[in-house]
Amino acid sequence: MFRKFMATVFLVSIYSTTAFAELSLNDLGFKKEDIKVDSKTVQMMEVRKNKLQIHQKLGLATMAAMTATLLLSDTAESEDGPYNTNNAHKYAGIATGLMYWTTAYFSLTAPKPDDMKDNGSTKIHKTLAWVHAPLMALVPVLGYLHDQNNKKGKASTGLVSAHGSLATVAYAAFMAAGLTMYFDF
Amino acid sequence: MKIILIALTILSTSVQAEVLSGNYELKKSKVDYLVTYLIKKAPAESVESKGKGECKDAACEFLIAAPVKSFVSKDSNRDLNMLGVVKGDKFPLVAVHVKSKSDISSGKLIADLEVDFAGIKLNYPGVVFTATKTADGFHVAGKFDLLLLKHKIERPTLLGVAIDENVPMTIEADWKKI
């Protein structure tokens, strides 16, 4: 009797189908306005993403050009070297400047949604731009003036003599800005 | 005598067993994902999930959903980018349909998940959650890898290198019996 009862219980447990009430997203109580993602924001972010990807790649190329310019600076003073390194530093500097401001253009013209706040790595990245951007405007002018002084055989003084130091600060700030996007701080 | 012994065994087992039953509502939850770039990792989390569930006849079904825009990382630029990547304007919710047994005596809940993400439903069978009964319901915690390519997600890139295809998702949830 008991065996028959257990067998019945076993069979019922195997063959019974558990019927659940249909669970629906509508039952969860989300309000439409709370979950809605504005399609204009998504479109704007697509444009932003494309521009910032160019900014990213140009930024890397600028890092390389800036490094080369800095490495060439040591020999920039010697007019009579076999490779005319003075001009090499100058042209590398011009190329760096052009690349730098093109990189900046893609960042500055990337659309930004109103509700976007800069935080995390982006905030550090942008804060550092306040250091390297003014310097990248100033350093080429100082470089030109320093070159003019050199040609006239005059020693540079004041801010012009700080061309190298300011360029190094710009380089450090720019490299740090780049690295913030690739590493977590 | 034999019958009494068997009955006592069954009775003692049923007393020890922790079996979920009835209707449940999500009380509190934390869902996070971890995106892995070439040289860095970016976590983001949401605490805005909602869910309901029902357990009966030794089985449970739950439905949990979170607005995609509720996932927040340290970088709002990344979060807004993510909305485009996951087609958030068309599919604003990520929903998980969970089916499992109701017995959590072992401290585990092995569940079959159906994840509806970016407009693609995908099954993730046999996901193991730790499960403990609480005063008013139960607590679960578990992890599974979301497969971006299978959800037809175009993976973001950094330096031309796409993020990892597998995105670990960690779920912690407190369910309350209603």
Boltz contact constraints between the chains, C-beta under 6 A:
constraints:
  - contact:
      token1: [A, 2]
      token2: [B, 3]
      max_distance: 6.0
  - contact:
      token1: [A, 18]
      token2: [B, 57]
      max_distance: 6.0
  - contact:
      token1: [A, 18]
      token2: [B, 59]
      max_distance: 6.0
  - contact:
      token1: [A, 20]
      token2: [B, 54]
      max_distance: 6.0
  - contact:
      token1: [A, 20]
      token2: [B, 61]
      max_distance: 6.0
  - contact:
      token1: [A, 23]
      token2: [B, 63]
      max_distance: 6.0
  - contact:
      token1: [A, 25]
      token2: [B, 65]
      max_distance: 6.0
  - contact:
      token1: [A, 25]
      token2: [B, 95]
      max_distance: 6.0
  - contact:
      token1: [A, 27]
      token2: [B, 52]
      max_distance: 6.0
  - contact:
      token1: [A, 28]
      token2: [B, 50]
      max_distance: 6.0
  - contact:
      token1: [A, 28]
      token2: [B, 65]
      max_distance: 6.0
  - contact:
      token1: [A, 35]
      token2: [B, 67]
      max_distance: 6.0
  - contact:
      token1: [A, 35]
      token2: [B, 92]
      max_distance: 6.0
  - contact:
      token1: [A, 35]
      token2: [B, 93]
      max_distance: 6.0
  - contact:
      token1: [A, 37]
      token2: [B, 69]
      max_distance: 6.0
  - contact:
      token1: [A, 37]
      token2: [B, 83]
      max_distance: 6.0
  - contact:
      token1: [A, 37]
      token2: [B, 88]
      max_distance: 6.0
  - contact:
      token1: [A, 37]
      token2: [B, 89]
      max_distance: 6.0
  - contact:
      token1: [A, 37]
      token2: [B, 92]
      max_distance: 6.0
  - contact:
      token1: [A, 39]
      token2: [B, 89]
      max_distance: 6.0
  - contact:
      token1: [A, 42]
      token2: [B, 83]
      max_distance: 6.0
  - contact:
      token1: [A, 42]
      token2: [B, 84]
      max_distance: 6.0
  - contact:
      token1: [A, 42]
      token2: [B, 89]
      max_distance: 6.0
  - contact:
      token1: [A, 45]
      token2: [B, 80]
      max_distance: 6.0
  - contact:
      token1: [A, 45]
      token2: [B, 81]
      max_distance: 6.0
  - contact:
      token1: [A, 45]
      token2: [B, 84]
      max_distance: 6.0
  - contact:
      token1: [A, 46]
      token2: [B, 84]
      max_distance: 6.0
  - contact:
      token1: [A, 49]
      token2: [B, 81]
      max_distance: 6.0
  - contact:
      token1: [A, 116]
      token2: [B, 76]
      max_distance: 6.0
  - contact:
      token1: [A, 116]
      token2: [B, 80]
      max_distance: 6.0
  - contact:
      token1: [A, 117]
      token2: [B, 76]
      max_distance: 6.0
  - contact:
      token1: [A, 119]
      token2: [B, 76]
      max_distance: 6.0
  - contact:
      token1: [A, 120]
      token2: [B, 74]
      max_distance: 6.0
  - contact:
      token1: [A, 120]
      token2: [B, 75]
      max_distance: 6.0
  - contact:
      token1: [A, 121]
      token2: [B, 75]
      max_distance: 6.0
  - contact:
      token1: [A, 122]
      token2: [B, 75]
      max_distance: 6.0
  - contact:
      token1: [A, 122]
      token2: [B, 77]
      max_distance: 6.0
  - contact:
      token1: [A, 182]
      token2: [B, 39]
      max_distance: 6.0
  - contact:
      token1: [A, 183]
      token2: [B, 40]
      max_distance: 6.0
  - contact:
      token1: [A, 184]
      token2: [B, 40]
      max_distance: 6.0
